[in-house]
Amino acid sequence: MQLDHSPFYKTVITPWYDSDPACYFLVFFLGVVLLFAGVGIWVAAIRLEYAPFLWFPVMLAVMSAFVMAKICLRVVNRNRNS
């Protein structure tokens, strides 16, 4: 006896916040944050009174770069598979 295949095909529906335009906007915004963190690192490195606060722009840069990389990999993998 053969299996009865369902006539309905399940398509993957991505939510609006995971769509390509939303991801591109988020990558752009994270690039601006990364630039802001780079300026903060530069200022904290040249001004001795801001040296104790160097950890904040470094953490901001690391977190924004990590999230940016994850979003870029997600978009690349999604576009490669479709």
Secondary structure, 3 states (H helix, E strand, C coil): CCCCCCCCCCCCCCCHHHCHHHHHHHHHHHHHHHHHHHHHHHHHHHCHHHHHHCHHHHHHHHHHHHHHHHHHHHHHHHHHHC
